[in-house]
Amino acid sequence: MLGQIHLYTGNGKGKTTAALGLAFRAAAYGYKTYIGQFMKGQVYGEIEMARSLEWLTVEQFGSNTLVHVKHPPDQKNICLAKEGLDKSMRAMHSGDYDIIVLDEICVAHYYNLIELSDILEFIKQKPDNIELILTGRYADKEINDYVDLITNMEEVKHYYNKGIESREGIEK
């Protein structure tokens, strides 16, 4: 029985990977997944592979430039995020998907690309038979009241701190 809302957050690695893993598991039971990726316009190995699968739709809503919390976001990135939320809403109500993933939606809110009220409205409009997954660091505490499962990925140790950058096939 589908219909729960998940939140994968925290500073640890693995939030997007967990959402993709859920999509792969669900595909074994005939479920179709839509992934809207916010703030990601770059090439990622898992997304390139996922695009070849007929039961998984991925759309990216971000530029290939970084957004920084200390500077107001530019209008281009705000428009991309809003467009992404609108497209994700249409996908959720299309009847074509069983699972909707809003990847990095929490980060998009943190960087002022999406209003919290828009995320909460998205959640409220979720049909009962849709499984919804929200991911990203910096999840607003108010979201906690609307979700059924919260997983906090905690970074205990990371090789990034030794100067190892994102690697193809592992982090991107």
N, C-alpha and C positions, 0 to 999 in steps of 0.2 A: 504494500500500500504506500503510494507516494504522497507527498504533501508537506514534508518537514522543511524547515529552514535551517541551514548550516552557516556558521561563521568560522572561517579559518583566519586567524590573526596572529599577531606577535612578531617579534624581531627575528625569529629563527627562519631558516631556509625550509621551503617545502610546501608552502600554501597553494601555489598554483599546481604543483606536482600532485598534491593530495586531491585537488578538484579534478585533474585529469585522470587520476587513478580511479576515482569514483565513476567517471564517465566510462572508462574501459570496463569496469566491473558491471555497470548497468547495461552496457551494450550486449553482454552475454545473455541478458534476459529480454532483449529486444527493445530496450529504451533508446530514445534518440536525445542527444544533448546539443544545446546551443551555448556557446561560450562567447561572451562579449568581453574583450580585454580592453581595459581602460589604461591610459598612459603608456601603452606599449605600441610603438610603431616600428620597432626594430624586428629583425629576423631572429626567431628562436627556433631551435631544432625541433622541439616537441610540437610547435604550431605548424611548421612546414609538414611534418609527418601527419599530424592530425587532419590537415586539409585534404589529404588523400582518402579519408575514410568517409563513406557515404552516410553513416549514422551520426556524424559529428560535424557541426557547423561552427566555424570560428571566424569572428570579425574583430579587427583591431581598431580602436578608437584613440589614437594618440599620434603625435608627431615623433620623429626620430631624434628630437632634442629633449634635453632634460628640463623639467619644471622644478623650480627651487622655492622652498617655503618662505624664504626671506624676501622674495620679490613677488609682486602681484602676478598672477598668471596672465599670459597674453590671450587676446580674444580668440585666436585660432584654436588654442588648446581647450578653452571653455566651450567653444562651439563643437569641437570634436567629441568632448565628453557628453554634452547635451544630446548630440546626434546619436551617440552610442547608447545612452539610456533610452531614448525614444525607440531606436531599432530593437533593443533588447526587450522593451515592453511589447512591441508588435510581435516579436518572436514568441514571447510568453503566451500571448493571446491567440496565436495563429492556429493552434491545434497540431502543429507539426512536431512539437518537442515535449518530452516528459521531464527533462531536467534543464534548468537555466542556471548558468554560472556567470556571475558578475565579477570577473577577475580584476583585482586591484581597485575595486570600487571604494574601499575604505581610504586608500591612499589618494584617490581622486578627490574625495571629500576633504581630506586633510590639507591638500594643496589648493583648496578653494575652487576646484573645477566643477564640483557638483554640490548642491545644497543638501544638507541632512534631510530636510523636509521632502526632497525629491526621492531620496533613497527610501524613506519611510513610506511614502506614497506608493512606490514600486512594490514594497513588501505587502502593503495593505491590498493591493490589486491582484496579488498572486491567486490564481485559481486553486481550489482545494487539492486538485490532482497533480499539481506541479511541485517538484522538488527544487528548491532554490538554494544556491550556494553563493555566499558573499566571501570574497577574500581580500586580504591586504592588511598591512601594518596600520597602526594608529586607528583602530576601529573606535568610533565614538561610543561611549558607554550607553547612550540612549538606545542604540541598536540592540543591546543585550536583551531588552524587554520584549523584543519582537521575534527572537530566534529560538529554536528548539535545541540546538547543539552549538556549543562554542568550543573550539579547539585553539589553544594558545601555543603557537610554536615558539619555544624558548631557545635562544641562542646560548649555548653553554661554551662552545669553542668553535672558532671558524678560521680557516686558513687564510681568509681575506686579510685578517689582522697581521699576517706575515708578509703581506704585499702581493699575494697571489690574486690576480684579476680574474674576472669571469672567463670561464673556459668553454670553448665550443663543445657541445655534446654533454656537458655537465651542468653548467649554469645558464647557457644560452644555446 
